[in-house]
Amino acid sequence: MKKTTELIGFGDYCNEINHRPVRTINPPVYKGSTVLFQEYEDLALANRGQYDGVAYGTDRLPTQRALEEALRRLEGGHLTRVFQSGINAIINTLFAFTKAGDHILLCDNIYGPTARFCRKILSRYNVEIGVVPPAVGGDIVEYLKENTRLIFLESPGSNTFEIQDIPAVTTVARERGIMTLLDNTWATPLYLRPFDLGIDVSIQSVTKYISGHSDVLLGSATVTEAYSEEFKKFYRVMEIFASPEDCYLALRGLKTLEIRLRRHERSALQIAKWLETVDLIDKVIHPALPSHPEHRLWKRDFKGSSGLFAFTFREDYSEEALAGFVNSLELFGLGYSWGGYKSLLTAAKYNRACSARYPEKIIVRLNIGLEDPGDLMEDLQKGFAVLRSAGKMNSI
Ligand SMILES: *Cc1c(COP(=O)(O)O)cnc(C)c1O
């Protein structure tokens, strides 16, 4: 045999050494397009669509399956599928469960790209999009139509943190056979149990707390038994899959999710409470503070709070003053996404279709990371000093 031919055979995967299995604690990262069949009979089964093993690289390789099973158990659902990002999980789940002629309802405070997909793309397939205010509760009944297929919720809302009365909505929806979906990224399944509240599909941007290290983009959707077959078929036909390395990293993130989340929670609450005493600040928007408008709902349904919250200023600062504040911070990175170990900040105005709670107000959103909370407060304090002197300049 020539060297070139020999080389092709080298490096075969082996999980046994001297007939002893090699068992690392972590699952191996399986990568592959082709997956070899043991024998002709298996290939023949696959040709007929009857093979029950993994037939191809898009057929959910073992590292992906390990993550899906871990998330399914964490969520307490019936079937989980992972996607290459959170927004991909949302888009595909909406595609999976809608058809031309359907009407769907979106909570007004959902993640911007979710609403954008519905308005710009889903509507082209003759799916009618309606919007409900976050406080809709049992009044959801007034928004339903004959052809309402599903209701999409996100609690707390992206950037504005409204908490919804999920059971009030799901009770009405269940009576009428309408699906309910929840983007549960903020609380994770550790702090909110969607299936206990009557939700049919629980969605996670795994990118955030589950991965936890700002180095992975992944999403997941977990469904109840009633919707499993439909979802499973959609996923297979679309041949969606996720990167094996990213699935591996998300599995690794899961191991420390609980301990990280506790730390994020404690630090964020400490900082939020302190911010409530700072004279420059108007509202601290954090569902676990008694001052939050739906604190009662949060307390009833959630088991904890995470590290993402926001605040508004009393004054309307100029762009320059705001830039001075933000640029003076040393510990807060400026950037999108959240749920990682590093503290981050964003600042923007959020206009809603029907429910602006803080219209025309700059909302400063903080992702409290795993740094020492005292250091983070000191950093913010320095930033506020910059704002104070800018405020004085304004009034001269
Ligand atoms: C970030 C985010 C998403 C999208 O997740 P990606 O993995 O970044 O695509 C969806 N929903 C919420 C609430 C998010 O914060």
The ligand as a Tripos MOL2 file, in Angstrom:
@<TRIPOS>MOLECULE
LIG
   15    15     1     0     0
SMALL
NO_CHARGES

@<TRIPOS>ATOM
      1 C1        -29.8630   37.9050   22.7290 C.3       1 LIG1
      2 C2        -31.2760   37.5410   22.7330 C.ar      1 LIG1
      3 C3        -31.8110   36.7320   21.7350 C.ar      1 LIG1
      4 C4        -31.0150   36.2970   20.5360 C.3       1 LIG1
      5 O1        -29.9380   35.4960   20.8660 O.3       1 LIG1
      6 P1        -28.6730   35.3460   19.8910 P.3       1 LIG1
      7 O2        -28.0830   34.0620   20.3350 O.co2     1 LIG1
      8 O3        -27.8040   36.5410   20.1460 O.co2     1 LIG1
      9 O4        -29.1950   35.2980   18.4810 O.co2     1 LIG1
     10 C5        -33.1270   36.3820   21.8450 C.ar      1 LIG1
     11 N1        -33.8870   36.7960   22.8670 N.ar      1 LIG1
     12 C6        -33.4030   37.5640   23.8490 C.ar      1 LIG1
     13 C7        -34.2830   37.9720   24.9610 C.3       1 LIG1
     14 C8        -32.0880   37.9700   23.8180 C.ar      1 LIG1
     15 O5        -31.6130   38.7610   24.7710 O.3       1 LIG1
@<TRIPOS>BOND
     1     1     2 1
     2     2     3 ar
     3     2    14 ar
     4     3     4 1
     5     3    10 ar
     6     4     5 1
     7     5     6 1
     8     6     7 2
     9     6     8 1
    10     6     9 1
    11    10    11 ar
    12    11    12 ar
    13    12    13 1
    14    12    14 ar
    15    14    15 1
@<TRIPOS>SUBSTRUCTURE
     1 LIG1         1 GROUP 0 **** ****
